[in-house]
Amino acid sequence: MNIILIAIIVVTVLISFKGFDDQSFFRKYEFHMGSVRAGEQIRLISSGFLHADISHLAFNMITLYFFAPVVIGHLGSLSFVIIYFGSLIFGSLLTIVFHKDDYNYRAIGASGAVTGVLYSAILLQPDMMLGIFFIIPMPAYLFGILYLLYSIYGMRAKNDNIGHTAHFGGAIGGYLITLISNPHLVVDHTFMVVLLTIPIIILFVMAKMGKL
C-alpha cells in the first residue's frame, strides 16, 4: 500500500482516538463556526482528523482504503494528496457557506476529503464494483450517489455532529480537481461526469428552495 495513504490513515486514527479521550482537545480542533469566524482557520483542516466515534472513523478510513489506490494508480501520490486535502478544504468552505450565521454549528470527520477521493476514483474508473458488507455487489457510482443523498437527509435532520455538508463540498472538490487536471475525462467518461452531478444539483436546488 502507498506510504502516503498509510500515513494519512494512521495520523487520522491517532488524532481521532486522542479526541475520543480528551474533550478539551476535541473542542479545540473541531469545526466550530464561531471559532472559525473568529480567525481559527486551522479548524477547517484539523476537524477532518476528528471523528464522532469508532464506527464513524472506521467507515471513513475503510472507504478511503478502498478508493484511494484507484486515484493513486491513475494520477500518482501527489495528485492524491491534492485531491484529499483540496476536498477537505472544499468541504469546510461549503460548510461555511451553509452555516455562516449559525455560530454554534459544530462538525467533525474526514468525510469531505474521503468523498472527494470517492468521486475522483469513480470518474477515473467508472466500472468499479464494490462488495457491500464484502458480499453484495454494487456499482461504485451508485454507492457514491446514495452516499450523498444520505448526506442530504443528514443535513435536514441535523441530529448528529457529523459534517454532512462537508460531504458535498468534498464531492465538489474531488470532482472539479479531477476534471480540471484531467479534462479528457469529460469526453472519455461523459455519462459518469453528468451522472455524478445529479446529487450536487439536488443539493443546490433544495438550498435555493429553503429545504435545508
Summary of the structure (lengths in Angstrom):
residues: 212
radius of gyration: 16.3
end to end distance: 39.5
largest distance: 49.5
contacts: 731
relative contact order: 0.14
helix: 73%
strand: 7%
